[in-house]
Amino acid sequence: MEKVAIPVQKYPERPINVIVAASAGGGMDLTARSLEKFAIKHLGQPLVIINKPGGSGTIGWNELAGSNSDGYTVGIVAIDIVLSSLYDSSKYYYLGALGPIAQVTSVPLLLAVQADQPWHTLNDLVKYSKDHSAQLKFGNVGVGSFPHILIEMLNREAGINIEQVPFSGGGETVPALLGGHVQLILVNPVSIKEHVKNGTVRILAVTGEPRITDPVFSHVPTFKEQGFDITINNWHGIAVPKETPVAIKNRLAEGLKAIINDPEFKANMERVGNQVEYLGPQESTDRWIADKQKLEKALQESGILEQIKAQKR
């Protein structure tokens, strides 16, 4: 069947669908809806948000990868898309089927404990774990999830063995920490900020290279500052099917860059706890590759890949 040429010089002529591989109200959804508010101004057409939750993102991302490459279906992606490709757990190899157009945010995770615990630094926690083997429990969102991998990286670097306790969703981990069912969790800043402000939760470390600028967290050192080479953040970006014409990708990239650099957009994102960090198509591709290498190494060294395979049997 002969392909019909896409009139890229007129793109976009109609609304653009945005697939969000998560439920409404979550981090990816908030990013999409923030972009939506500025789309008419910078792209000339509205964005239509379509939530497709399930399968740890694979339901939505499979639909994105299999959609028409005419520029009228784009998707919000996160670092979990790299993990899904490493686990070979989806219909598509996303790193080959999709092309990043922009990175919108880069959000560090925070290592949180109850404020009445005796640990005031990450090294206090590590020493306690060594002295009290198998007594510390970490709440995560499932085997192979991003937080799970980060704690396994800490286990390996520190020579400790913090026990993993999986929950069905990120919303369950904060109540589990507050209730004393687990002793530590890794969460995004917006999920824990009020608990830190009211003095019920203490933050021991931040993933990523720089400290967080928010005054509530700015005193908290990074993992790297405390001697642990854990420098990787969660991120949200926009991707399209790989075969999307270059001219359309360029127009999208141009419009998205204008949105993300709009001061009003940045202020709006900060209000919902998202840290804006724009990267263009090539820089986003480089980030995907660099994170893949870091995560692949951690998965191989921790044995998580074997756990994932065992679950499939």
C-alpha positions as CSV (number, residue, x, y, z in Angstrom):
1,M,0.0,0.0,0.0
2,E,1.4,3.4,-1.0
3,K,2.0,5.8,1.8
4,V,0.3,9.1,1.7
5,A,2.7,12.1,2.1
6,I,2.2,14.0,5.3
7,P,1.9,17.8,4.6
8,V,4.6,18.7,7.2
9,Q,4.7,22.4,6.2
10,K,1.2,22.8,7.7
11,Y,1.8,20.8,10.8
12,P,0.0,20.9,13.2
13,E,-3.4,21.4,11.6
14,R,-5.5,19.7,14.4
15,P,-5.2,18.7,18.1
16,I,-2.4,16.5,19.1
17,N,-3.2,13.4,21.3
18,V,-0.9,12.9,24.3
19,I,-0.8,9.3,25.6
20,V,0.0,9.3,29.4
21,A,0.9,5.8,30.5
22,A,-0.4,6.4,34.0
23,S,-3.6,7.3,35.9
24,A,-4.8,10.9,36.2
25,G,-3.2,12.9,39.0
26,G,0.2,11.2,38.9
27,G,3.6,12.7,38.0
28,M,3.4,12.0,34.3
29,D,-0.2,13.2,34.1
30,L,0.7,16.5,35.9
31,T,3.5,17.1,33.4
32,A,1.1,16.4,30.5
33,R,-1.6,18.8,31.9
34,S,1.0,21.5,32.5
35,L,2.1,21.3,28.9
36,E,-1.5,21.3,27.8
37,K,-2.1,24.8,29.2
38,F,0.6,26.3,27.0
39,A,0.1,24.3,23.8
40,I,-2.1,26.8,21.9
41,K,0.3,29.6,22.6
42,H,3.4,27.8,21.4
43,L,2.2,25.0,19.1
44,G,-0.9,26.6,17.7
45,Q,-3.1,23.5,18.5
46,P,-4.4,22.0,21.7
47,L,-3.1,18.8,23.4
48,V,-5.7,16.1,24.2
49,I,-4.6,14.1,27.2
50,I,-5.4,10.3,27.0
51,N,-4.6,8.3,30.1
52,K,-3.7,4.7,29.4
53,P,-2.5,3.2,32.8
54,G,-1.4,-0.3,33.4
55,G,1.4,-2.8,33.0
56,S,4.0,-0.4,34.6
57,G,3.5,1.9,31.7
58,T,3.7,-0.7,28.9
59,I,0.0,-0.4,27.9
60,G,0.3,3.2,27.0
61,W,3.8,3.1,25.6
62,N,2.9,0.1,23.4
63,E,0.0,2.1,22.0
64,L,2.4,5.0,21.4
65,A,4.9,2.9,19.6
66,G,2.3,1.3,17.4
67,S,0.5,4.6,16.5
68,N,0.6,6.5,13.2
69,S,3.8,8.4,12.8
70,D,2.1,11.6,11.6
71,G,2.9,13.7,14.6
72,Y,-0.6,13.7,16.0
73,T,0.1,11.1,18.7
74,V,2.9,11.7,21.1
75,G,3.5,10.3,24.6
76,I,4.8,11.2,28.0
77,V,7.7,9.0,28.9
78,A,9.7,8.4,32.1
79,I,12.9,6.6,33.2
80,D,10.7,3.4,33.6
81,I,10.6,3.2,29.8
82,V,14.4,2.4,29.9
83,L,13.7,-0.3,32.5
84,S,11.0,-1.9,30.5
85,S,13.4,-2.2,27.5
86,L,16.0,-3.8,29.7
87,Y,13.5,-6.3,31.1
88,D,12.2,-7.2,27.6
89,S,8.8,-7.1,29.2
90,S,6.8,-5.4,26.4
91,K,5.7,-5.8,22.8
92,Y,8.3,-3.2,21.7
93,Y,11.9,-2.4,22.4
94,Y,11.1,1.2,23.3
95,L,14.7,2.5,22.8
96,G,14.4,1.5,19.2
97,A,10.7,2.1,18.6
98,L,10.4,5.6,20.0
99,G,12.4,8.8,19.5
100,P,12.6,11.4,22.3
101,I,11.7,15.0,21.4
102,A,12.3,16.7,24.7
103,Q,13.0,16.2,28.3
104,V,10.7,18.3,30.5
105,T,11.6,17.5,34.1
106,S,14.4,15.8,36.1
107,V,13.2,15.0,39.6
108,P,15.5,13.5,42.2
109,L,14.2,10.9,44.7
110,L,14.7,11.4,48.4
111,L,15.6,8.8,51.0
112,A,13.1,9.3,53.8
113,V,12.8,7.9,57.3
114,Q,10.7,8.8,60.3
115,A,12.0,11.7,62.2
116,D,12.0,9.8,65.5
117,Q,14.5,7.3,64.2
118,P,18.1,7.6,65.4
119,W,19.7,8.2,62.0
120,H,20.6,11.7,61.0
121,T,22.9,10.9,58.1
122,L,23.1,8.2,55.5
123,N,26.2,6.8,57.1
124,D,24.3,6.5,60.4
125,L,21.8,4.4,58.6
126,V,24.5,2.3,57.0
127,K,26.2,1.7,60.3
128,Y,22.9,0.7,61.9
129,S,22.2,-1.7,59.1
130,K,25.5,-3.4,59.6
131,D,25.0,-3.7,63.3
132,H,21.4,-4.9,63.1
133,S,21.4,-7.3,60.1
134,A,18.0,-7.8,58.4
135,Q,16.1,-5.4,60.6
136,L,15.7,-2.5,58.1
137,K,12.8,-2.7,55.6
138,F,12.5,-0.5,52.5
139,G,9.1,0.1,50.9
140,N,9.1,0.1,47.1
141,V,6.5,-0.2,44.2
142,G,7.6,-3.7,43.1
143,V,10.5,-5.9,42.0
144,G,12.5,-4.1,39.4
145,S,11.0,-0.7,40.0
146,F,13.3,2.4,39.9
147,P,13.4,2.8,43.7
148,H,14.1,-0.9,44.2
149,I,17.1,-0.6,41.9
150,L,18.4,2.4,43.7
151,I,18.3,0.7,47.1
152,E,20.0,-2.4,45.7
153,M,22.7,-0.1,44.4
154,L,23.1,1.3,48.0
155,N,23.1,-2.3,49.4
156,R,25.9,-3.2,47.1
157,E,28.0,-0.1,47.6
158,A,27.6,0.0,51.4
159,G,27.9,-3.8,51.9
160,I,24.5,-4.0,53.7
161,N,21.2,-5.9,53.1
162,I,18.1,-3.7,53.5
163,E,15.0,-5.9,52.9
164,Q,12.7,-5.0,50.1
165,V,8.9,-4.7,50.8
166,P,6.9,-4.3,47.6
167,F,3.6,-2.3,47.5
168,S,1.1,-2.1,44.6
169,G,1.6,1.7,44.1
170,G,3.7,4.6,45.2
171,G,0.8,6.1,47.2
172,E,1.0,3.2,49.7
173,T,4.7,3.7,50.6
174,V,4.4,7.0,52.5
175,P,1.6,5.7,54.8
176,A,3.7,2.6,55.3
177,L,6.6,4.7,56.5
178,L,4.5,6.9,58.7
179,G,2.9,3.8,60.3
180,G,6.3,2.2,61.0
181,H,5.7,-0.8,58.7
182,V,8.9,0.1,56.8
183,Q,11.9,2.1,58.0
184,L,12.8,3.9,54.7
185,I,11.4,4.8,51.3
186,L,12.5,6.7,48.2
187,V,10.0,9.3,47.1
188,N,9.7,12.4,45.0
189,P,9.8,15.8,46.8
190,V,6.1,16.7,46.4
191,S,5.0,13.4,48.0
192,I,6.9,14.0,51.2
193,K,7.3,17.8,51.5
194,E,4.5,18.5,54.0
195,H,5.6,15.6,56.3
196,V,9.1,17.1,56.3
197,K,7.8,20.5,57.1
198,N,5.7,19.3,60.0
199,G,8.6,17.3,61.4
200,T,7.4,13.7,61.1
201,V,9.9,12.7,58.3
202,R,13.6,13.3,57.9
203,I,15.4,13.2,54.6
204,L,18.9,11.5,54.6
205,A,20.0,11.7,51.0
206,V,19.1,13.0,47.5
207,T,19.7,11.1,44.2
208,G,21.3,13.1,41.3
209,E,24.3,15.4,41.2
210,P,23.1,18.8,42.6
211,R,21.2,19.4,45.8
212,I,17.6,20.4,45.6
213,T,17.1,24.2,45.6
214,D,13.8,24.1,47.5
215,P,14.6,25.6,51.0
216,V,12.8,22.6,52.6
217,F,15.4,20.2,51.2
218,S,18.4,22.4,50.3
219,H,20.3,21.2,53.5
220,V,20.1,17.6,52.5
221,P,23.3,16.2,50.9
222,T,23.3,14.0,47.9
223,F,24.3,10.3,47.9
224,K,27.5,11.2,46.1
225,E,28.4,13.8,48.7
226,Q,28.2,11.1,51.3
227,G,30.4,8.7,49.4
228,F,27.9,6.6,47.4
229,D,27.9,6.8,43.6
230,I,24.1,7.0,43.0
231,T,23.6,9.9,40.6
232,I,20.4,9.2,38.6
233,N,17.1,11.0,38.6
234,N,13.6,10.2,37.4
235,W,12.6,12.3,34.4
236,H,9.6,13.0,32.2
237,G,9.8,13.7,28.5
238,I,8.0,13.6,25.2
239,A,8.5,10.9,22.6
240,V,7.0,10.0,19.2
241,P,7.1,6.9,17.0
242,K,10.6,6.5,15.5
243,E,9.4,6.8,11.9
244,T,7.9,10.3,12.4
245,P,9.2,12.6,9.7
246,V,12.1,14.8,10.7
247,A,10.3,18.0,9.8
248,I,7.5,17.1,12.1
249,K,9.9,16.2,14.9
250,N,11.7,19.5,14.4
251,R,8.4,21.5,14.6
252,L,7.4,19.6,17.8
253,A,10.8,20.1,19.3
254,E,10.6,23.8,18.6
255,G,7.2,24.2,20.1
256,L,8.0,22.1,23.2
257,K,11.2,24.0,23.8
258,A,9.2,27.3,23.8
259,I,6.6,25.8,26.2
260,I,9.2,24.4,28.6
261,N,11.2,27.6,28.6
262,D,8.1,29.8,29.2
263,P,8.5,31.3,32.7
264,E,4.8,30.8,33.4
265,F,5.1,27.1,32.6
266,K,8.2,26.8,34.9
267,A,6.3,28.5,37.7
268,N,3.3,26.2,37.1
269,M,5.5,23.1,37.3
270,E,7.2,24.2,40.5
271,R,3.8,24.7,42.1
272,V,3.0,21.0,41.6
273,G,6.5,20.0,42.8
274,N,8.2,19.3,39.4
275,Q,11.7,20.4,38.7
276,V,12.0,21.6,35.1
277,E,15.2,20.6,33.2
278,Y,14.8,21.0,29.4
279,L,16.8,18.8,27.1
280,G,16.4,18.8,23.3
281,P,16.1,15.6,21.1
282,Q,19.8,14.7,20.9
283,E,20.5,15.5,24.6
284,S,17.4,13.5,25.5
285,T,18.7,10.6,23.4
286,D,22.0,10.8,25.2
287,R,20.3,10.8,28.6
288,W,18.3,7.6,27.7
289,I,21.6,5.9,26.6
290,A,23.5,7.0,29.7
291,D,20.7,5.9,32.1
292,K,20.4,2.6,30.2
293,Q,24.1,1.9,30.9
294,K,23.8,2.8,34.6
295,L,20.6,0.8,35.2
296,E,21.9,-2.2,33.2
297,K,25.0,-2.4,35.3
298,A,23.0,-2.2,38.5
299,L,20.5,-4.8,37.4
300,Q,23.3,-7.3,36.5
301,E,25.2,-6.7,39.7
302,S,22.2,-6.9,42.0
303,G,20.5,-10.0,40.5
304,I,17.3,-8.2,39.8
305,L,17.2,-9.4,36.3
306,E,17.1,-13.0,37.6
307,Q,14.3,-12.1,39.9
308,I,12.3,-10.7,37.0
309,K,12.9,-13.8,34.9
310,A,11.8,-16.0,37.9
311,Q,8.5,-14.1,38.1
312,K,7.8,-14.8,34.4
313,R,8.2,-18.6,34.8
